[in-house]
Amino acid sequence: MAITIKDIFKLDSLTSMKIVAGDEGIEKQVEWVYVAECFEDPLEGIQWLQGGELVFITGSKMKGNLSIF
């Protein structure tokens, strides 16, 4: 069974989660979940993505403006 971004947003435990990059891909299938700690650059690991990943960036070590989250 394929899981989409839309399916993930229906999970009770993730009701406070929000999309920050637009909802054009809300029907796309998730093939891999990637959780990352973001230190200085939120896009630091983007070069390693191949498509189909759902990326959670915690941002717990970020300094400065957290309003981007």
C-alpha positions as CSV (number, residue, x, y, z in Angstrom):
1,M,0.0,0.0,0.0
2,A,1.4,3.4,-1.0
3,I,1.3,6.2,1.5
4,T,1.0,9.8,0.3
5,I,1.7,13.1,2.0
6,K,-2.0,13.6,2.3
7,D,-2.3,10.3,4.2
8,I,0.4,11.4,6.7
9,F,-1.4,14.7,7.4
10,K,-4.4,12.6,8.5
11,L,-2.5,11.0,11.4
12,D,-3.8,12.2,14.8
13,S,-0.3,12.6,16.2
14,L,0.7,15.0,13.4
15,T,-2.2,17.4,13.4
16,S,0.0,20.4,14.3
17,M,2.3,19.7,11.4
18,K,2.2,22.2,8.5
19,I,3.4,22.3,4.9
20,V,5.9,25.1,4.3
21,A,6.9,24.4,0.7
22,G,3.4,24.5,-0.9
23,D,0.9,21.7,-1.4
24,E,1.4,20.9,-5.1
25,G,2.8,17.5,-4.2
26,I,0.3,16.5,-1.5
27,E,-0.7,13.4,-3.5
28,K,2.8,12.2,-4.1
29,Q,3.9,8.9,-2.6
30,V,6.4,8.7,0.2
31,E,9.1,6.2,-0.4
32,W,11.5,7.1,2.4
33,V,11.3,9.2,5.6
34,Y,14.4,11.2,6.5
35,V,14.8,12.9,9.9
36,A,17.5,15.5,10.2
37,E,19.0,17.9,12.7
38,C,19.5,21.3,11.2
39,F,22.5,23.2,12.5
40,E,23.1,26.3,10.4
41,D,21.7,25.7,6.9
42,P,18.3,24.1,6.6
43,L,19.1,22.9,3.1
44,E,22.5,21.4,4.0
45,G,21.6,17.8,3.0
46,I,19.4,18.6,0.0
47,Q,22.0,17.4,-2.5
48,W,21.5,13.8,-1.2
49,L,17.7,13.7,-1.9
50,Q,16.6,11.8,-5.0
51,G,12.8,12.2,-4.9
52,G,10.1,10.5,-2.9
53,E,11.6,11.4,0.5
54,L,9.6,13.1,3.3
55,V,12.1,15.2,5.2
56,F,11.5,16.2,8.8
57,I,14.0,18.9,10.0
58,T,13.9,19.4,13.8
59,G,15.8,22.7,13.9
60,S,16.4,22.2,17.6
61,K,20.0,23.4,17.3
62,M,19.3,26.4,15.0
63,K,20.3,29.8,16.2
64,G,18.7,33.0,15.2
65,N,15.4,33.4,13.4
66,L,13.2,30.4,13.9
67,S,10.2,32.0,12.1
68,I,11.0,29.9,9.0
69,F,9.5,26.9,10.8
